[in-house]
Every structure is written in C-alpha cells, then in structure tokens.
Amino acid sequence: MVETCDIEMEGHLIDSLTLTKALDKIMSMGGEFEIKKFQVGKKKHDTSYVMIAISGDDADHLGRILLALHPLGARVIEVEDVHLEIAPKDRVVPRGFYSTTNHITSVRYRGAWLEVEDIQMDCLIIIKDGRAVCVPIGQIEKGDAVVVGTGGVRVTPPQRPRERTFFEFMSNEVSSERPSGEIIKQLAGEILATKKVGGKIAVVGGPGIIHTGAGDALAGLIRDGYIDVLLAGNALAVHDIERQFFGTSLGMDPHGHLTSAGHRNHIYAISEVISSGSIRRAVEDGKLKGGIMYEAVKRDIPYVLAGSIRDDGPLPDVVTDTVLAQKAMFEALRGVDMVIMMATMLHSIATGNLLPSRVKTICVDINPSTVTKLMDRGSAQAIGLVTDIGIFLPALAEEVKMQKEAS
C-alpha cells in the first residue's frame, strides 16, 4: 500500500541546488514526488518555498526517504513536538535516536521551537532545563531526555545567497588547478574582514608547517593578532621549539640538509620544556624566545595540543586523554567564525567533526585525500586547496600585511 506525506522546504533552494538534491534523492531511493506549490524568490535576497507530496511503497520506505531528506532542510508539514525517550544508562542511547548534522537545528518542544545549542555532527540532542543541547554519546547520562526520530526536528542547511564572497561562491570541489594567487588574495580579505567585525579565527596546523619553513609566517600572523585559537598535536609544537633551539626540524636545517646527530634535537627540545614544566614556563624562563608556540603564549591565545600514540615525550602541555582532548578542542572552538586547516589530516578531520556548518572553513594540504576525507566526513562547507603549505602560508601572511597597509 502506497504511503504519502507532504513536506516543505524554504531557503535559497535554487542557488544552493538544494531542491535538485532533494528530488534526486527521492528518485534514487525509488520514491515518487509531486510539487504542489513552488514560490520562487524574485529579488536578490528573496528565498524560495516548495511543498512536495512524497510517496513510498509503504510506511517504512517513506520513512527512509524522509530521513534522507532531513539534512537538506525538508520537514513534514504536520507540526509535532519532538519525541523523547530516557537514556537507560550512562553512554547508552535509546533506539531510533536522532543523529545530528552540523547544520543549524531546532526542535519543537511544548509548542515552541528551541535552537539546539553546541551543534556538531554525529551527536544526540537532549532536552534539559527547557533547553535543547547537542551532546556526544560519551557525555550522555542515565536519565537524559533524548530526542528520538525526526519528528519536531528542523534543520537549516547552509544557503548560497546571490552575493559574491569567497566562501559563498568558491566550489568545495578538490583541485590542484585552482588559481592559488587569487585565492590567497581573497582569503586575506576574508581574514581582515572577519577581524574588523570582532570575529575569531582558528588555525589547525601540522608539523609540515615547520618542515617547509612556513613557521615564521604563522608566528607572524599570531603576533599581529589575526589568530585567536591554535589546534595542533605534539609534533607541531615539538618541531617549532626544536627550530627555535637548534635551527632544525626533524634534524634538518632550513635548507633541507641533515645535521650531525640532528635526529636527537627534537628529543632535547622535549626534555628542555619538560624541565621547565610547560611551554609557558619555558617562555618565562627565557629558554623559548620565538616561534609559533612562543607567540601563542605571548598573545595568550588558547591552544590545544591533542596527543597521539606516536608522540615522542610528549610535551607536558599535550592532552593525552583523547576524550579530554576532544572536549578541550570543542571549548576552544566556541564562537569561532573561521577555521584555516593546514598540513594535517587527522587534526583537520577531528576539528571538522566539531564545527557547525556556519563556520567558514578552508583546508590547505599537499595531499588531495586530506581535503576529500574532510568533506566526506560531513564538512561540506569546507573549501579545499591542494598546494605546498611552504609556499601558501608565507604568501598569505604577506598578502594580509599588504592589504592591511593599503586599507
């Protein structure tokens, strides 16, 4: 027996290709549709509205189609409150729980719409003290009221308005053939525009920044106040400090030549910081006098160094408990407006999982699969640039300086 229901969608449905994606999804899943109402926005900032009747082979088939359309912003017209079930144990979720996207999400509770706080992908929504909160499974507690199903849940995916800005009109396809010079100019403009209105910018960095000689450029951006949060691992900090102490990274000098017994230098660097007690204390002791971590300490910007099983040492600042590291990263990213990810696959993907889709995100790496995996994990808002970070980052820092002086 055929099951049918009406859904509605609203926004920049044509510009963002949202309607095309929705209709394609219905057909690819074996469903049928009828457009019952379609109001197209006529002016630059107008949104569009569509009402669609969707048919499935049975209730289960229709349910699967509706679930697939939900992340695109489709909602069943019959408005209902969210269905809640109680978590039976800590970190145990009710069957059929709603799994979040990283898009702006609201839930209808007791007749009112509540915007979900702290939205991130692959988490749950609980209702607590009259608030809707996004919570990872590891933080679910026995007795939490967990949202189940998609009823009463409204998702607003990113829109593509009719305005020509870097992040709104750059395609998120991965390519090494993009005009990097023009991208650098536009990104520099976005950095300045973000800071002008009091926005926050985070950098996620890997040790390739140091190995390619781009560390001074990042240190300069931090020193000049353009970076508000730094996320990395043990390696970036270790090799940044090694470069300051010994002029090497991984035992190689800035020209790429191996130095005598240089492979021990990063171990010495770790030992020196441990003897001080922390990176901050190493700065205060006068041991560390420059570099990325030095500038982060001097500017007093928050940084999170997340640990790995491969780490040497690690430095005393490294958070070796992965659950605590994830929490620390999430807290550091609160209120961030732009994230620039450079030369690190694992930390970029981990950060992408924590970001709402409203955050402007650019990922720069010499390896195309880094950017591809980031997007495949759900960070569809990310712009990918495949290039050498050793060329890109110094050019970006110089362009920011030139545009600032010209303004």
PyMOL commands that set and color helices and strands:
alter all, ss='L'
color gray80, all
select helices_A, chain A and resi 18-28+59-72+137-139+166-169+180-196+208-211+215-223+234-246+262-276+279-284+292-299+322-332+345-354+368-376+389-406
alter helices_A, ss='H'
color red, helices_A
select strands_A, chain A and resi 3-11+32-39+48-56+75-76+83-86+104-109+112-115+124-128+131-135+145-148+153-156+201-205+229-233+303-306+338-342+360-365+382-386
alter strands_A, ss='S'
color yellow, strands_A
deselect
rebuild
show_as cartoon
